[in-house]
């Protein structure tokens, strides 16, 4: 499993373990997802480093965790994560679609940073 995906899975479990132990009372742990992380994951998919199944797992972890925030205010990243997490509803990711998403994210450099 890819290091970035592995780290995200571990972050989820560490977060849950901390909450279970009661070490966090009124603090929120958050991490921010940015367009470069999505581009990195999609490039790894296009280069056959990670599989479609790994992308779906990664995107589902992001989609269903409140502690992961998005850097944009237009919900572009949220829409992309939703698409990647739900291939049965949207469509299965292809290398061509992954490149389209990368190109779309690169066009949004002014808004997303």
Secondary structure, DSSP 8 states (H G I E B T S, - for coil): --HHHHHHHHHHHHHHHHHHHT--SS----EEE-HHHHHHHHHHHHTTSS-HHHHHHHHHHHHT-TTEEES-SSSHHHHHHHHHH-TTTS----HHHHHHHHHHHHHTHHHH-
